[in-house]
Amino acid sequence: MAGNLEAESKDPRQVVFNAADKDGHYRRKASQFRNVVSADPEAEFPAEKGRYVLYLNLGCPWAHRANLVHKLKGLQDVIQVVVMGYVRTPEGWVYDGSEGSVPCDPLYGFTKHSQLYHKADPNYQGRYTVPALWDRKRETIVNNESSEIIRMFYTAFDAFVDPSLRETYKPLLPSDKLKDIEAMNEWVYDTINNGVYKCGFASSQESYNTNVHALFASLDRLESHLAANQTPYLFGDHITEADIRLYPTMARFDAAYFTLFKCNLKMIRHDYPKLHQWLRKLYWDSSEETNGGVFGSTTHFVPIKEGYTYTLKQTVVPAGPVDAILPLG
Ligand SMILES: N[C@@H](CCC(=O)N[C@@H](CS)C(=O)NCC(=O)O)C(=O)O
């Protein structure tokens, strides 16, 4: 039987987050809008400047990866970004003007993210998730699956970006590393990106136990991978998709998942020197490699810590760890 989110109270900080299935395991549902923006002008959704809008919030790690690639590729003048609030309410994400967000949807004046989904499809029945890529022309959601949105951003809009940021010059998915990156994506998604949620949303001891050990086994595996390769990034001397997909989870790990999702067998800062170095290098970098520092500039610890706290129906935000991210040693 499918799990569901239950709203018990109208107070946004009192939402009961009941996401696990009856057996105590959390199972993420598949995204429903799966169209593709393409560089081909004849495509159903052709890349055009000013046509598409990326909806996100600053707490969500899946939205974070889309925001990262948007800024890494220098798409600020090509694709508008709309940031909504990071506190989940009984009605899903809303516009509340909280840190870094806008007071209402600038396109339609919507106050709730669900309204955008119903504008796209009045019969929509799924979750109202971020990120979502909106098409102003056809007035619909093109895609609400972050792993697909980021791949569109690698290439589809390259005609509109500086040549030095194009995939041909600076590949985020180099063809000679594609197989290795995809192999890593698979286990990193299952046991780390989604793995932290399987721990945090588990409603049985058995489910939590299984997933927390799988999570730390995979962090150990990443640590060994970095130690063996001796490269600054997961696949060499340049940032690739593998780094982009791992970063939002690692940036949230000590600050939120360790405490709030009970992912507390080890900490990145104390127990994983290579991963910790990798994380801090990305966060603090302001060179061309990160297009001037997009990892640091898109990481917002207040939305992250408060967002997870209230989602879990807790009212007190943990003070630590201090600092949320440590300086580069
Ligand atoms: N598979 C989706 C997952 C997106 C997702 O679950 N986003 C969460 C925020 S972290 C969300 O919007 N949840 C709202 C809800 O489930 O009601 C993706 O990667 O884009």
The ligand as an SDF file (V2000), in Angstrom:
LIG
                    3D

 20 19  0  0  0  0  0  0  0  0999 V2000
   12.5470   12.4390   -7.9970 N   0  0  0  0  0  0  0  0  0  0  0  0
   12.3010   13.8150   -7.7380 C   0  0  0  0  0  0  0  0  0  0  0  0
   12.1130   14.0440   -6.2600 C   0  0  0  0  0  0  0  0  0  0  0  0
   11.8160   15.4540   -5.9080 C   0  0  0  0  0  0  0  0  0  0  0  0
   11.2870   15.5780   -4.4590 C   0  0  0  0  0  0  0  0  0  0  0  0
   10.8870   14.5700   -3.8450 O   0  0  0  0  0  0  0  0  0  0  0  0
   11.2610   16.7940   -3.9350 N   0  0  0  0  0  0  0  0  0  0  0  0
   10.7260   17.0020   -2.6000 C   0  0  0  0  0  0  0  0  0  0  0  0
   11.4950   18.0450   -1.8310 C   0  0  0  0  0  0  0  0  0  0  0  0
   13.0530   17.4910   -1.2720 S   0  0  0  0  0  0  0  0  0  0  0  0
    9.3250   17.5600   -2.7030 C   0  0  0  0  0  0  0  0  0  0  0  0
    9.0850   18.5030   -3.4190 O   0  0  0  0  0  0  0  0  0  0  0  0
    8.4000   16.9820   -1.9600 N   0  0  0  0  0  0  0  0  0  0  0  0
    7.0520   17.4680   -1.8670 C   0  0  0  0  0  0  0  0  0  0  0  0
    6.1070   16.3590   -1.5340 C   0  0  0  0  0  0  0  0  0  0  0  0
    6.5080   15.1950   -1.5950 O   0  0  0  0  0  0  0  0  0  0  0  0
    4.9710   16.6750   -1.2240 O   0  0  0  0  0  0  0  0  0  0  0  0
   13.4600   14.6000   -8.2930 C   0  0  0  0  0  0  0  0  0  0  0  0
   14.6060   14.1700   -8.1300 O   0  0  0  0  0  0  0  0  0  0  0  0
   13.2300   15.6470   -8.8950 O   0  0  0  0  0  0  0  0  0  0  0  0
  1  2  1  0
  2  3  1  0
  2 18  1  0
  3  4  1  0
  4  5  1  0
  5  6  2  0
  5  7  1  0
  7  8  1  0
  8  9  1  0
  8 11  1  0
  9 10  1  0
 11 12  2  0
 11 13  1  0
 13 14  1  0
 14 15  1  0
 15 16  2  0
 15 17  1  0
 18 19  2  0
 18 20  1  0
M  END
$$$$
